[in-house]
Amino acid sequence: MPRARLLLLWIVACAAVIVAACGNEPPEKEMQQAQGAIDAARAAGAETFAHDELAAAESALKAAHDSVAQNDYRLALNSALSSREHAMEATRQSVDRKAAARADADRQLTEAVLALRDGRAKLKAAETAHAPARTLADGRKAIADVEQAVQKARADILRSEFDAVPTALDAPVLRLRATMKDLDSAVNAAARRRR
């Protein structure tokens, strides 16, 4: 039993030294790691895609600095570790949400390109059917507007401004679809006249 007591006393003494060492020095390493994790989260787009989690990380790091100023190094350590965890979660959320936003933007762009292809085909059919000049002009204008919107949406995607894609595409694509109905009606009317 004396050996067990000596071993137990040695373990307790080592633990006391570790706790004392942690409590007597500022947790500089942990605070630097937290700042690095915050910087990585910002680089991943957390300001846009994980704002709340990034704000929690920054707040916890500020609390760590405040605790160091008050010589409460244990609280500073806890705050620094919390900051790092929040920052890492912000990075994870940013990556996931950015990927989802990218997929949505790509899907909307694909739908616009398909509408543009259909619009061109319907315009050609209306031209062949000698549709009214006003209907053809409206069709050409709607197609030109969607072509311009598609270019803008592609540029937005390249800049990772995925939330701008619906703004660029929604209205012009809706107008094109409405114009395509008019083009179809003009082609059908011309076909009925030929009978």
C-alpha positions as CSV (number, residue, x, y, z in Angstrom):
1,M,0.0,0.0,0.0
2,P,2.8,2.5,0.6
3,R,3.7,2.4,-3.0
4,A,0.1,3.1,-4.1
5,R,0.0,6.1,-1.7
6,L,3.3,7.4,-3.1
7,L,2.0,7.0,-6.6
8,L,-1.2,8.7,-5.7
9,L,0.7,11.6,-4.1
10,W,2.9,11.9,-7.1
11,I,-0.1,12.1,-9.5
12,V,-1.8,14.7,-7.3
13,A,1.4,16.7,-7.1
14,C,1.8,16.6,-10.9
15,A,-1.8,17.6,-11.4
16,A,-1.3,20.5,-9.0
17,V,1.8,21.7,-10.8
18,I,-0.1,21.5,-14.2
19,V,-3.1,23.4,-12.8
20,A,-0.8,26.0,-11.2
21,A,1.1,26.4,-14.4
22,C,-2.1,27.0,-16.4
23,G,-3.4,29.4,-13.8
24,N,-0.3,31.6,-13.6
25,E,0.3,32.4,-17.3
26,P,-1.9,33.9,-20.0
27,P,-3.1,31.3,-22.5
28,E,-1.3,33.0,-25.4
29,K,-1.0,29.9,-27.5
30,E,-4.8,29.2,-27.2
31,M,-5.7,32.8,-27.9
32,Q,-3.5,32.8,-31.0
33,Q,-5.1,29.5,-32.1
34,A,-8.5,31.1,-31.6
35,Q,-7.5,34.2,-33.7
36,G,-6.2,31.9,-36.4
37,A,-9.5,29.9,-36.4
38,I,-11.4,33.2,-36.7
39,D,-9.2,34.3,-39.6
40,A,-9.8,31.0,-41.3
41,A,-13.6,31.3,-40.8
42,R,-13.6,34.8,-42.3
43,A,-11.6,33.4,-45.3
44,A,-14.2,30.7,-45.7
45,G,-17.0,33.4,-45.9
46,A,-18.3,33.2,-42.3
47,E,-19.2,36.9,-42.4
48,T,-21.9,36.0,-45.0
49,F,-22.7,32.3,-44.4
50,A,-22.2,31.9,-40.6
51,H,-22.4,35.4,-39.1
52,D,-23.8,34.4,-35.7
53,E,-21.2,31.7,-35.1
54,L,-18.4,34.1,-36.1
55,A,-19.8,36.8,-33.8
56,A,-19.8,34.2,-30.9
57,A,-16.1,33.4,-31.7
58,E,-15.1,37.0,-31.7
59,S,-17.0,37.7,-28.5
60,A,-15.3,34.8,-26.8
61,L,-11.9,35.9,-27.9
62,K,-12.6,39.4,-26.6
63,A,-13.7,37.9,-23.3
64,A,-10.4,36.0,-23.2
65,H,-8.4,39.2,-23.7
66,D,-10.5,40.9,-21.0
67,S,-9.8,38.0,-18.6
68,V,-6.1,38.3,-19.3
69,A,-6.2,42.0,-18.4
70,Q,-7.9,41.0,-15.1
71,N,-5.3,38.3,-14.5
72,D,-8.0,35.6,-14.6
73,Y,-6.0,33.2,-16.8
74,R,-8.3,30.1,-16.2
75,L,-11.3,32.1,-17.5
76,A,-9.1,33.4,-20.3
77,L,-8.2,29.8,-21.3
78,N,-11.9,28.7,-21.2
79,S,-12.9,31.7,-23.4
80,A,-10.0,31.2,-25.9
81,L,-11.0,27.5,-26.3
82,S,-14.7,28.5,-26.7
83,S,-13.7,31.1,-29.3
84,R,-11.7,28.5,-31.2
85,E,-14.6,26.0,-31.2
86,H,-17.1,28.7,-32.4
87,A,-14.7,29.7,-35.1
88,M,-14.2,26.2,-36.3
89,E,-18.0,25.7,-36.3
90,A,-18.4,28.9,-38.3
91,T,-15.9,27.6,-40.9
92,R,-17.8,24.3,-41.2
93,Q,-21.2,26.1,-41.5
94,S,-19.7,28.5,-44.1
95,V,-18.3,25.7,-46.3
96,D,-21.7,23.8,-46.1
97,R,-23.9,26.9,-46.7
98,K,-21.6,28.3,-49.5
99,A,-21.7,24.9,-51.3
100,A,-25.5,24.9,-51.1
101,A,-25.8,28.5,-52.3
102,R,-23.4,27.7,-55.2
103,A,-25.6,24.7,-56.1
104,D,-28.7,26.9,-56.1
105,A,-27.1,29.6,-58.1
106,D,-25.8,27.0,-60.7
107,R,-29.3,25.5,-60.9
108,Q,-30.9,28.9,-61.5
109,L,-28.3,29.7,-64.2
110,T,-28.9,26.4,-65.9
111,E,-32.7,27.1,-65.9
112,A,-32.1,30.5,-67.4
113,V,-29.8,29.1,-70.1
114,L,-32.5,26.5,-71.0
115,A,-35.2,29.2,-71.1
116,L,-32.9,31.2,-73.3
117,R,-32.5,28.3,-75.7
118,D,-36.3,27.7,-75.8
119,G,-36.9,31.4,-76.3
120,R,-34.5,31.5,-79.3
121,A,-36.2,28.5,-80.9
122,K,-39.7,30.0,-80.4
123,L,-38.5,33.4,-81.8
124,K,-37.1,31.6,-84.9
125,A,-40.4,29.8,-85.4
126,A,-42.3,33.1,-85.0
127,E,-40.1,34.7,-87.6
128,T,-40.7,31.9,-90.0
129,A,-44.4,32.2,-89.4
130,H,-44.3,35.9,-90.1
131,A,-45.6,36.9,-86.6
132,P,-46.4,40.5,-86.0
133,A,-43.4,42.8,-85.8
134,R,-44.3,44.0,-82.3
135,T,-44.3,40.4,-81.0
136,L,-41.0,39.6,-82.7
137,A,-39.5,42.8,-81.2
138,D,-40.7,41.9,-77.8
139,G,-39.2,38.4,-78.2
140,R,-35.8,39.8,-79.3
141,K,-35.8,42.3,-76.4
142,A,-36.7,39.6,-73.8
143,I,-33.9,37.3,-75.2
144,A,-31.4,40.1,-75.1
145,D,-32.3,40.9,-71.5
146,V,-31.9,37.3,-70.4
147,E,-28.5,37.0,-72.3
148,Q,-27.3,40.1,-70.3
149,A,-28.7,38.6,-67.1
150,V,-27.0,35.3,-67.7
151,Q,-23.6,37.1,-68.2
152,K,-24.2,39.0,-64.9
153,A,-25.1,35.8,-63.1
154,R,-22.0,34.1,-64.3
155,A,-19.9,37.0,-63.1
156,D,-21.7,36.9,-59.7
157,I,-21.0,33.2,-59.4
158,L,-17.3,33.7,-60.2
159,R,-17.1,36.3,-57.4
160,S,-19.0,33.9,-55.1
161,E,-21.8,36.4,-54.8
162,F,-24.4,33.7,-55.0
163,D,-27.3,35.7,-53.4
164,A,-27.1,38.1,-56.4
165,V,-27.9,35.4,-58.9
166,P,-31.7,35.3,-58.3
167,T,-31.8,39.1,-58.4
168,A,-30.1,39.1,-61.8
169,L,-32.2,36.2,-63.3
170,D,-35.7,36.1,-61.9
171,A,-37.4,39.1,-63.6
172,P,-35.8,38.7,-67.1
173,V,-36.5,35.0,-67.2
174,L,-40.2,35.5,-66.2
175,R,-40.5,38.2,-68.9
176,L,-39.0,35.8,-71.4
177,R,-41.4,33.0,-70.5
178,A,-44.3,35.4,-70.9
179,T,-43.0,36.5,-74.2
180,M,-42.6,32.9,-75.3
181,K,-46.3,32.4,-74.8
182,D,-47.0,35.4,-77.0
183,L,-44.6,33.9,-79.6
184,D,-46.4,30.6,-79.5
185,S,-49.8,32.3,-79.9
186,A,-48.5,34.2,-82.9
187,V,-47.2,31.0,-84.5
188,N,-50.5,29.2,-83.8
189,A,-52.5,32.2,-85.2
190,A,-50.3,32.2,-88.4
191,A,-50.9,28.4,-88.8
192,R,-54.6,28.8,-88.5
193,R,-54.6,31.6,-91.1
194,R,-52.8,29.3,-93.6
195,R,-55.5,26.6,-93.3
